Amino acid sequence: VQLQASGGGLVQAGASLRLSCTASGRTFSSYYMGWFRQAPGKEREFVAGISWSGSSTYVKGQFTISRNNARNTVYLQMNSLKPEDTAVYYCAARVVGGRSGLPSEYDYWGQGTQVTVSS
């Protein structure tokens, strides 16, 4: 499984961005998907997760997560962005199990997309 994250960029505080993560392979629809972020000098932080069906979600703050299994894609909608949201954002897939905030429990990772929010 390969994950490709996109949609990051440089925006001003208060703006919105939508990140996308597209997966290769036919089993995407069975995976729990998560979004993490990592700021310089900080640990990787779990910010959103969604079950395989989309019926169960977890989000931190002003984020929204959704998925389209027909397109093998998971999205992270980020509204009212703040400078402290600046980080590299990663999508990840967990083959077995549900929600987890531990990076070690995810099996596949995207390459990350940079989000920079200026004040």
Residue pairs with C-beta under 8 A, 6 or more apart in sequence:
1 23
1 24
1 25
1 27
1 28
1 31
1 93
1 107
1 108
2 23
2 24
2 25
2 108
3 21
3 22
3 23
3 24
3 91
3 92
3 93
3 108
3 109
3 110
3 111
4 21
4 22
4 23
4 110
4 111
5 19
5 20
5 21
5 89
5 90
5 91
5 110
5 111
5 112
5 113
6 19
6 20
6 21
6 22
6 113
7 17
7 18
7 19
7 20
7 113
8 17
8 19
8 88
8 89
8 113
8 114
8 115
8 116
9 17
9 114
9 115
9 116
10 116
10 118
11 17
11 81
11 115
11 116
11 117
11 118
12 117
12 118
12 119
13 81
13 82
13 83
13 117
13 118
13 119
14 80
14 81
15 81
15 117
16 77
16 78
16 79
16 80
16 81
17 78
17 81
17 115
18 75
18 76
18 77
18 78
19 35
19 75
19 76
19 78
19 89
19 91
19 113
19 115
20 73
20 74
20 75
21 33
21 35
21 73
21 74
21 75
21 76
21 91
21 110
22 71
22 72
22 73
23 31
23 72
23 73
23 74
23 93
23 108
24 72
25 72
27 95
28 69
28 72
28 93
29 52
29 69
29 72
30 52
30 95
31 52
31 93
31 94
31 95
32 49
32 50
32 51
32 52
32 93
32 94
32 97
32 98
32 99
32 100
33 49
33 50
33 65
33 67
33 74
33 91
33 92
33 93
33 94
34 46
34 48
34 49
34 50
34 91
34 92
34 93
34 94
34 99
34 100
34 106
35 46
35 47
35 48
35 49
35 63
35 65
35 74
35 76
35 89
35 90
35 91
35 92
36 44
36 45
36 46
36 47
36 89
36 90
36 91
36 92
36 103
37 44
37 45
37 47
37 85
37 87
37 88
37 89
37 90
37 115
38 44
38 45
38 87
38 88
38 90
38 112
39 45
39 86
39 87
39 88
42 87
44 90
44 103
45 60
45 87
46 60
46 100
46 101
46 102
46 103
47 59
47 60
47 61
47 63
47 76
47 89
48 57
48 58
48 59
48 60
48 63
48 64
48 65
48 76
49 57
49 58
49 65
49 99
49 100
49 101
50 56
50 57
50 58
50 65
50 66
50 67
50 74
51 57
51 98
51 99
52 69
54 66
54 67
54 69
56 98
56 99
57 65
57 66
58 65
58 99
59 65
62 78
62 79
62 80
63 76
63 77
63 78
63 79
64 76
64 77
64 79
65 74
65 75
65 76
65 77
66 74
66 75
66 77
67 73
67 74
67 75
68 74
68 75
74 91
76 89
76 91
78 85
78 115
81 115
81 117
82 117
83 117
83 118
83 119
84 117
85 115
85 117
86 115
86 116
86 117
87 114
87 115
88 112
88 113
88 114
88 115
89 112
89 113
89 114
89 115
90 109
90 110
90 111
90 112
90 113
91 109
91 110
92 103
92 106
92 107
92 108
92 109
92 110
93 106
93 107
93 108
93 109
94 100
94 105
94 106
94 107
95 107
95 108
97 105
100 106
